Amino acid sequence: MLFCVQNSKRTNLAFTFLTCLILVSLFRCGTDREFESKQAEQNLAKGWEAYHQQSFAESLLNFERSIHLDPDLSDAYNGLGWSHLSILQTAEIPPQSLDLALMAFEQAIRSDKKNADAWIGLANTLFLRRKSATDFESAILALDSGLTADSSRLYRHDYQSVSDVYTLKSLCYLYLGQTNQANQWLEKVTSVSTMVPALHLELPVQID
């Protein structure tokens, strides 16, 4: 009987010890996740700060660090996409850079479909790639999605107002040879910006 009682006490002690270990482990995991999340946000802020200073290699590094700490952080992928578009600072962006930007923007949107800036980045990348008419059609859809998403994410860097978005949409229609739609959107540009002259697009542009 004494043996059974001692066994029972040992079992209870072992159970209590394991419970404590599990609780400590869970607490540490929670603390680690909180720490990593804060670090990810700090790297994200550093990334955008470097981007605004046109230190694109540094911004790329900080956005990648942020993603490593928090793989679901949409705006880190978004910043990564814009950095890939800007880092070479050349008029002709290599296809490899466009592909990397495209993947980054798509991941940003998968993580947060309301990330308007990522939608605009995706549209810009598709317009620059211009492999076929499908790129321009997809860019128009992306612009529409961006304009109906979270507007607080817009106008933080390369484009400054809705007139820039309308201009890109007009150019997409122009490359598709749809000059009527291109002129309609250009008229919207002039209605929201006094800085843009009242132009009309007469001839369709051939796709490269």
LINZIGI-V888182 format. One record per residue. N is the residue number from 1. RES is the residue in one letter. PSI is psi in degrees with one decimal (none if undefined). D_FIRST is the distance of its C-alpha to the first C-alpha in Angstrom with 1 decimal. Layout:
BEGIN
n=N res=RES psi=PSI d_first=D_FIRST
n=N res=RES psi=PSI d_first=D_FIRST
END
This chain:
BEGIN
n=1 res=M psi=-43.3 d_first=0.0
n=2 res=L psi=-38.5 d_first=3.8
n=3 res=F psi=-40.2 d_first=5.3
n=4 res=C psi=-39.8 d_first=5.2
n=5 res=V psi=-43.7 d_first=6.5
n=6 res=Q psi=-41.7 d_first=8.8
n=7 res=N psi=-40.7 d_first=9.9
n=8 res=S psi=-41.2 d_first=10.7
n=9 res=K psi=-42.7 d_first=12.6
n=10 res=R psi=-40.4 d_first=14.4
n=11 res=T psi=-43.6 d_first=15.4
n=12 res=N psi=-41.1 d_first=16.8
n=13 res=L psi=-42.5 d_first=18.6
n=14 res=A psi=-42.0 d_first=20.1
n=15 res=F psi=-44.1 d_first=21.2
n=16 res=T psi=-42.0 d_first=22.7
n=17 res=F psi=-45.4 d_first=24.5
n=18 res=L psi=-39.1 d_first=25.9
n=19 res=T psi=-42.6 d_first=27.1
n=20 res=C psi=-42.8 d_first=28.9
n=21 res=L psi=-42.9 d_first=30.5
n=22 res=I psi=-43.3 d_first=31.7
n=23 res=L psi=-42.8 d_first=33.1
n=24 res=V psi=-41.9 d_first=34.9
n=25 res=S psi=-43.8 d_first=36.2
n=26 res=L psi=-39.9 d_first=37.6
n=27 res=F psi=-43.9 d_first=39.1
n=28 res=R psi=-41.3 d_first=40.8
n=29 res=C psi=-44.8 d_first=42.1
n=30 res=G psi=-42.2 d_first=43.6
n=31 res=T psi=-42.9 d_first=45.1
n=32 res=D psi=-42.9 d_first=46.6
n=33 res=R psi=-40.7 d_first=48.1
n=34 res=E psi=-42.9 d_first=49.6
n=35 res=F psi=-45.6 d_first=51.1
n=36 res=E psi=-36.7 d_first=52.5
n=37 res=S psi=-41.6 d_first=54.0
n=38 res=K psi=-41.5 d_first=55.8
n=39 res=Q psi=-38.8 d_first=57.0
n=40 res=A psi=-43.3 d_first=58.2
n=41 res=E psi=-38.1 d_first=60.2
n=42 res=Q psi=-43.2 d_first=61.6
n=43 res=N psi=-35.3 d_first=62.8
n=44 res=L psi=-46.6 d_first=64.2
n=45 res=A psi=-41.5 d_first=66.3
n=46 res=K psi=-37.0 d_first=67.4
n=47 res=G psi=-47.3 d_first=68.4
n=48 res=W psi=-33.8 d_first=70.7
n=49 res=E psi=-45.2 d_first=72.1
n=50 res=A psi=-37.8 d_first=73.1
n=51 res=Y psi=-45.4 d_first=74.5
n=52 res=H psi=-25.4 d_first=76.7
n=53 res=Q psi=4.4 d_first=77.9
n=54 res=Q psi=28.0 d_first=78.7
n=55 res=S psi=74.6 d_first=76.3
n=56 res=F psi=-31.3 d_first=75.2
n=57 res=A psi=-39.0 d_first=73.4
n=58 res=E psi=-40.4 d_first=71.3
n=59 res=S psi=-40.8 d_first=70.6
n=60 res=L psi=-44.4 d_first=69.6
n=61 res=L psi=-43.3 d_first=67.1
n=62 res=N psi=-37.9 d_first=65.6
n=63 res=F psi=-39.4 d_first=65.2
n=64 res=E psi=-39.8 d_first=63.5
n=65 res=R psi=-41.2 d_first=61.1
n=66 res=S psi=-42.7 d_first=60.4
n=67 res=I psi=-38.1 d_first=59.7
n=68 res=H psi=-36.9 d_first=57.3
n=69 res=L psi=-33.7 d_first=55.2
n=70 res=D psi=91.2 d_first=55.6
n=71 res=P psi=-7.4 d_first=56.7
n=72 res=D psi=8.4 d_first=57.2
n=73 res=L psi=101.0 d_first=59.7
n=74 res=S psi=-44.0 d_first=62.8
n=75 res=D psi=-19.2 d_first=65.3
n=76 res=A psi=-43.0 d_first=64.4
n=77 res=Y psi=-38.8 d_first=65.4
n=78 res=N psi=-47.7 d_first=68.5
n=79 res=G psi=-36.5 d_first=69.5
n=80 res=L psi=-42.8 d_first=68.9
n=81 res=G psi=-47.7 d_first=71.4
n=82 res=W psi=-35.0 d_first=74.1
n=83 res=S psi=-40.5 d_first=73.7
n=84 res=H psi=-33.7 d_first=74.3
n=85 res=L psi=-28.3 d_first=77.4
n=86 res=S psi=-20.2 d_first=78.7
n=87 res=I psi=-34.8 d_first=77.7
n=88 res=L psi=-19.8 d_first=80.8
n=89 res=Q psi=45.5 d_first=83.2
n=90 res=T psi=155.8 d_first=85.6
n=91 res=A psi=-37.7 d_first=87.5
n=92 res=E psi=110.2 d_first=86.3
n=93 res=I psi=126.3 d_first=82.5
n=94 res=P psi=147.9 d_first=81.3
n=95 res=P psi=-35.4 d_first=79.6
n=96 res=Q psi=-42.0 d_first=76.4
n=97 res=S psi=-38.6 d_first=76.2
n=98 res=L psi=-40.5 d_first=76.8
n=99 res=D psi=-41.4 d_first=74.1
n=100 res=L psi=-41.2 d_first=71.6
n=101 res=A psi=-43.8 d_first=72.7
n=102 res=L psi=-46.7 d_first=72.4
n=103 res=M psi=-39.0 d_first=68.9
n=104 res=A psi=-45.5 d_first=67.9
n=105 res=F psi=-40.2 d_first=69.5
n=106 res=E psi=-39.4 d_first=68.0
n=107 res=Q psi=-37.5 d_first=64.5
n=108 res=A psi=-41.7 d_first=65.2
n=109 res=I psi=-37.6 d_first=66.2
n=110 res=R psi=-36.5 d_first=63.1
n=111 res=S psi=-31.0 d_first=61.0
n=112 res=D psi=102.1 d_first=63.0
n=113 res=K psi=-13.1 d_first=65.8
n=114 res=K psi=4.4 d_first=67.1
n=115 res=N psi=90.6 d_first=68.1
n=116 res=A psi=-38.0 d_first=71.8
n=117 res=D psi=-35.3 d_first=72.7
n=118 res=A psi=-37.4 d_first=71.0
n=119 res=W psi=-42.3 d_first=73.0
n=120 res=I psi=-39.8 d_first=76.2
n=121 res=G psi=-41.2 d_first=75.2
n=122 res=L psi=-44.7 d_first=74.6
n=123 res=A psi=-43.5 d_first=78.0
n=124 res=N psi=-40.9 d_first=79.7
n=125 res=T psi=-43.3 d_first=78.2
n=126 res=L psi=-39.1 d_first=79.3
n=127 res=F psi=-42.3 d_first=82.8
n=128 res=L psi=-31.3 d_first=83.0
n=129 res=R psi=-44.4 d_first=81.8
n=130 res=R psi=50.2 d_first=84.3
n=131 res=K psi=-36.1 d_first=83.8
n=132 res=S psi=178.0 d_first=84.9
n=133 res=A psi=-28.6 d_first=85.7
n=134 res=T psi=-34.9 d_first=82.0
n=135 res=D psi=-41.3 d_first=81.2
n=136 res=F psi=-39.4 d_first=83.6
n=137 res=E psi=-42.1 d_first=82.3
n=138 res=S psi=-34.7 d_first=78.7
n=139 res=A psi=-40.2 d_first=79.7
n=140 res=I psi=-43.6 d_first=81.3
n=141 res=L psi=-39.3 d_first=78.1
n=142 res=A psi=-39.9 d_first=76.1
n=143 res=L psi=-41.6 d_first=78.5
n=144 res=D psi=-42.3 d_first=78.1
n=145 res=S psi=-39.2 d_first=74.4
n=146 res=G psi=-38.5 d_first=74.7
n=147 res=L psi=-17.6 d_first=77.0
n=148 res=T psi=2.0 d_first=74.6
n=149 res=A psi=-159.9 d_first=71.4
n=150 res=D psi=106.5 d_first=70.3
n=151 res=S psi=-15.9 d_first=73.6
n=152 res=S psi=-17.2 d_first=71.9
n=153 res=R psi=-7.5 d_first=71.4
n=154 res=L psi=161.3 d_first=75.2
n=155 res=Y psi=42.3 d_first=78.0
n=156 res=R psi=-14.0 d_first=76.0
n=157 res=H psi=-103.5 d_first=77.9
n=158 res=D psi=-32.3 d_first=80.4
n=159 res=Y psi=140.9 d_first=81.7
n=160 res=Q psi=-18.0 d_first=82.6
n=161 res=S psi=173.8 d_first=83.3
n=162 res=V psi=-24.1 d_first=83.3
n=163 res=S psi=-32.7 d_first=86.8
n=164 res=D psi=-38.9 d_first=85.4
n=165 res=V psi=-43.8 d_first=83.1
n=166 res=Y psi=-38.1 d_first=86.1
n=167 res=T psi=-44.5 d_first=88.2
n=168 res=L psi=-39.6 d_first=85.7
n=169 res=K psi=-40.2 d_first=85.5
n=170 res=S psi=-42.0 d_first=89.3
n=171 res=L psi=-36.7 d_first=89.5
n=172 res=C psi=-45.0 d_first=87.0
n=173 res=Y psi=-35.9 d_first=89.3
n=174 res=L psi=-43.9 d_first=92.3
n=175 res=Y psi=-24.6 d_first=90.8
n=176 res=L psi=-5.8 d_first=90.2
n=177 res=G psi=11.8 d_first=93.9
n=178 res=Q psi=76.7 d_first=93.2
n=179 res=T psi=-30.3 d_first=95.7
n=180 res=N psi=-48.1 d_first=95.7
n=181 res=Q psi=-37.1 d_first=92.0
n=182 res=A psi=-43.8 d_first=92.4
n=183 res=N psi=-35.2 d_first=95.2
n=184 res=Q psi=-43.7 d_first=93.2
n=185 res=W psi=-30.3 d_first=90.4
n=186 res=L psi=-34.9 d_first=92.9
n=187 res=E psi=-34.3 d_first=94.4
n=188 res=K psi=-34.1 d_first=91.0
n=189 res=V psi=-47.9 d_first=90.9
n=190 res=T psi=-28.1 d_first=94.2
n=191 res=S psi=-22.1 d_first=93.1
n=192 res=V psi=-6.1 d_first=90.2
n=193 res=S psi=122.6 d_first=91.7
n=194 res=T psi=-6.3 d_first=95.2
n=195 res=M psi=-12.6 d_first=94.9
n=196 res=V psi=125.1 d_first=95.2
n=197 res=P psi=156.0 d_first=98.7
n=198 res=A psi=89.6 d_first=99.5
n=199 res=L psi=157.3 d_first=99.6
n=200 res=H psi=140.0 d_first=99.8
n=201 res=L psi=116.8 d_first=98.7
n=202 res=E psi=-40.3 d_first=101.4
n=203 res=L psi=139.9 d_first=100.3
n=204 res=P psi=151.9 d_first=97.1
n=205 res=V psi=135.0 d_first=95.5
n=206 res=Q psi=138.4 d_first=94.8
n=207 res=I psi=135.5 d_first=91.2
n=208 res=D psi=none d_first=91.1
END
